[in-house]
Amino acid sequence: MKRRSFVFLPLMLCLGGLSGFGQTGSNARPSDKPYKTGHLRVSDIHEIYYQLGGNPAGRPAMFLHGGPGGGCTAADFHYFNLEKFHVVLHDQRGCGLSRPQAELRENTTANLVEDIEKLRLSLGLGKVILFGGSWGSTLALAYAESYPQNVSGMVIRGVFTATKDELDHYYHGGTAWTFPEAYDALLSCVSEPDKKNYASQLLAKLQSDDPAVRDRCARVWAKYEGKIAFLEIPDETLDRVLRDMNVYTFALLENYYMANACFLEEGQLLRDAAKLADIPLTIINGRHDEICPPLTAYRLHKKLPQSKLVIVEKAGHVTMEPGIEAELIKAMRAFEQ
């Protein structure tokens, strides 16, 4: 089967679907390939695609991709010592190689949490280490707060908890202070700028009967997120990557989730953080992350003072920035014993 056409977006960032933007798999080692792949039926509608890599007798680790609407690639294995870990990648409902594509029915955070548990049980895993960035951090927190007894450790990056403040920053002008031209381009897809419900307005256009409207909105969204995700990316590079990319699924699912506050109660993930008190947790955030500013990571750390907080000074949002990548790999090494 041909790999998905948005393989450059294994991120799809937390908000952030594009946090793995530019990652084509070139960072993968020769051993970074699954020893088994498959689909798991998780509802009457959905089947999720999964990949298993590393040592089947090693410590189980589950990689949770960004977006919503992203997906996994073989390059995602490279954060792990594959002699020590049994690594599980999976594409969440409606995206990647999961089926059906771009399906919004039965697609909520609670559904995705239960999919992780169904996959864990189907693979016969015990306690797992959760590894997730951007939206993957949101999902890791939601799962761990629902099933703390099944989690042996966590490494999360670019923390996003789907509060109103975070959504307002991302959609309603916070990023304009640093990226005014990118934000202004996004506003071209907003019909009623006085109404602070931009995610809902974008979602409506992404569900338009006019394919030209859908395509334009998806590309405007992808360029906005791609631009603000990086500490530095030339416009011509971003345009070249987007030109040959299908970004519709990413844009649709991400705005669908954000329009619904990620199907979480206001402040829920921080409110229930005490449930994670006994779980070893490393939190990593770029100092200049415009998608998931470090304030949220700091607030989570203050709720869990036994956690380790790492602010990477010369970094934005994307996983593959050298400082963030190095800290993620270092954090996983701590679990090798």
N, C-alpha and C positions, 0 to 999 in steps of 0.2 A: 504494500500500500504506500502511496506517495505521502511523504511527510507533509503536515499542514503548511499552507502557504504563509502563515504568520510565524514561522519558526524563529524569526528574529525577535519575537516578543515573548520569550518564555517568562517573562515577567509578567508581563502585564501587571503592572504595578499596583498597589494597594488600593489604592487608589492608585493605583499605580500600575497598571498593566504594562507599561513599557519599561519597567525597571530592569529588564534584561535586554533592553533594546540594543541591537548591534551584536548580540551573542548568537553566533551562528553554529555553535558546536565546535569551533576551532580551539576552544579551551579544554575540550575533552581529552583525556589521556587515552592511549590505546585500549586500556582495560575498561574505559567508561562506556560500557554497553550492557544492556540488560541480558541476564541469562534466561529470563522468562518474561513474556508479555501476555496480556489477556484482557478480557472484558468481564466485569462483574455486574450482574443485573441487580440494581438497588431499588427499583420501583417498576410498576407496570409500564412506565414511560421510558425510564432512563437506564442506560448501561454505562458504567465508568471504565475508562481504559487505564490499565496500570502496567508498570514496569518494575521488575525486581532486579537488583544488582548487588554485587559484592559477595560477602560470605554468608550463606544461609544459616551458619551456626554463630554468626556474629551478633552484636547488639542491634536490635531492631531500631531503625530510624525512619521516620516518615517525613518526606519533603512535601510541603504545602505551597503550591505556586501562587503567584500574584494575580491581580486582576481586580475583581472577578472577570473571567473571560480569557485568562491566559492559557497556559499549558506547560508541559514539561518537555525537556529535550535531554539527550544523553549527557550534555555538558553539565547538567545538574548533579550528576554523580560525583563531579570532581571536588566537591567540598568535603568528601568523606574518604577516610582510609578504607578502601574496599576489602582489605584483609581483616579489618576489625569490625566492620558494620555490615548489617543486612539492610539495604536501603530500598525503600518503597517509594516510587513516584506514582502519582495518579493525576489524571486530568479531571477536573471537577465537572459537574453536570453542565451539559450544553456546550462544552468547549474542547479544544484539542482534538483528540481522537475518540472522545466519549460520544455516545449516540443517544438521541439525535442532536445535531448541531443547532446552536442558537435557540434552544427550547427553554422558554420561560416558565412553563407550567411545572409545578412541583419543584421549584428551584428557589430555595430560601437558605439562609444561614443554618437554620435548624436541620434542613435536609442534608446539607453538606457535612454538618457535624455527624449526623447519623451514618452517612456514607463512609466516613473515616472509621467509625466503629465497626460497621459491617465488613469493611475491607480488612481491618485488623483481625476480626474473628475468623473470616474466611481463610486467612493466611496462617491461622494458628499462632499468632504472635502474643507474647505476654505484654509487659510494660514496654512502651515505645518512647524514644526521644523524638520530640517534635521540632522540626526545622522549617521556619517560614519567614518570608519577608513581605512587607507591604500588606496587601490583602491577606497574604499567607500568615502574617503575624496575627491579624484579626481572627482568622479561622483557628489558628493554634490556641489562642487565648479562649475562644468560645468552646473548643473541644475540651481543653484541659479543665475549664471550670465546670463542664458537664461530667467529665470522667477523670477526675484527678487521680483516682486509684489506678488508672491505666497508663500514667505518664511518669517516666523515670527521669526526664530532663527536658529542657527547652532551650533553643537558640532562636531568637527572633530579631528581625532587622527592619528598620523603617516602620516603627510601630504606629498602627492606626486602630483607633477604637470606635470610630463611626459616631462620634459625638457631633452635636450641632455646630460647635465651634470649629471642629476639624472640617466639616463639610462646607461651612461658610467660608473658611479660609481658601479652600480648594476651588469652590464654585463662584463665590460672591465677592471677589476682589482682593483677597489676601495676597495672592500670587502676583497681582498687578503692580505691587510695589517694586518687585524685582524684574518681572517679565511683562512690562506693559504692552509691548507689541504682540506677544503671544496671547495674552489675555484679551486684548482688543479683537484679535482674529476669532477667538472663541465666541465673543459676543455677537458675531455676525450670524451665528446659528440660534440666537436667542430672540424670540419674537416679542416678548414682553419683559424688557430689562428691569422695569419697576417691581416686578414680582420676583421675590427671591426664592424661586423654585426652579433654578436653571436645569438641574438634573432631570426634572419632570418634563421640562420643555424640550430638552435634547432627546429624551426618550421618545417623546411624541414624534419628533422628526425622524428618528431612527426606525419608527414603525409606520412611516408614511407609505401610502400606496404608490408613491412616485419613487422609482429606484434612483433617479438622479438626486433627489432630496436626501434619501438614505445614504447614498455613497458620499455626497459632499459633507454631510454632518459627521459621518464616521471618520473621514480623513481630516477634517478640521479638528475633531476631538483628539485623534491620534497624534497630530502634529503638536497640539497644545501640550499634551501630556509628555510626549517625547522631548520637547524642548525644555520644559521645566524640570524633567527628571535628572538631567545631567548637570554636573558642575560646569561642563563645557562641551558643546557639540555644535559644529558649524551648520548653518541652515542648509547648505548644499548637501552635506552628508545626510542630514535628516530627510530632506526631500528625496534623495536617491533611494534610501532604504524604503520609504513609504510608497514610492512610485510603483513598485512591483509587489505590493503587499495587500492581502485581504485583511482589513482591520475591522470589518463589520461586526463579527461576533464579539470581539473584545469591547468595542464601543457600546454595543447593545447591552451586553450583560453588565458591564460596569455601571452604566447610567441607570439601568433597571435596579441594581442593588442600591446605588446611592440615592435614587429617587425614593426608595423605601427605607432609608436610614439603615440599610443592611439588615433589616428585619430584626433589629436589636432595640431594647428599651434604652432611652437616653441615659448614658453613663453606666450601662449595665456591666461592661467588661471591667472597668475600674472599680465599680461598686463591689463586685464579687471576686476581686483579686485575692482576697485573703484565702480563698480556696486553694491557691497555689503556694501557700506559705512553705510547704515541705518539699517543693519541687525545685531542684537546682535550675537556675534560670540566668542566662546571659542575654542582655539587651544591647543591641548595636544600632547606632543611628548616625547618619551623616550630619555634621554641624550645619551644612547649608542645604539640607533636604527641604525643598519647597513643597513637596507633596505630603510628606509626613514630617513636619518640623519636630525637632528634638524635645520640645516641651512635653509632648505626650509620653515619650519614652521616659523622661525624667519623672513625670507624675506616676507612672507605673512603678518605677524604681522606688519612689518614696513610699508607695503602698506596700512594697515588698523589699524592705531594707537589706534582706539577706541576698538579694539578687545582685548581679554584677552589671553595671552600666558602663558601656564604652561609647564615648562620643568621638567619632573619627573627624578630625579637624578639617582636612582637605578633601571633603567628599560631599556629594549631593545625595540623590536617592538610589541610584542604580547599584545593583549587587556587584557588578563587575568592576567598579572603581577600585583601584589597587588597595587602598586602605581598608575599605569595607570587606573586600574579598579576603584579605589577609586575616582580619579579625574573625570572620566567620570560620575559616579553616582552623585558626587557633582555638576557637571556642569548642569546635568538634573534637579536637585533639584531647581536650580535657576529659572527654567522656570515653576515651579509649581504654582506660584501666578497667 
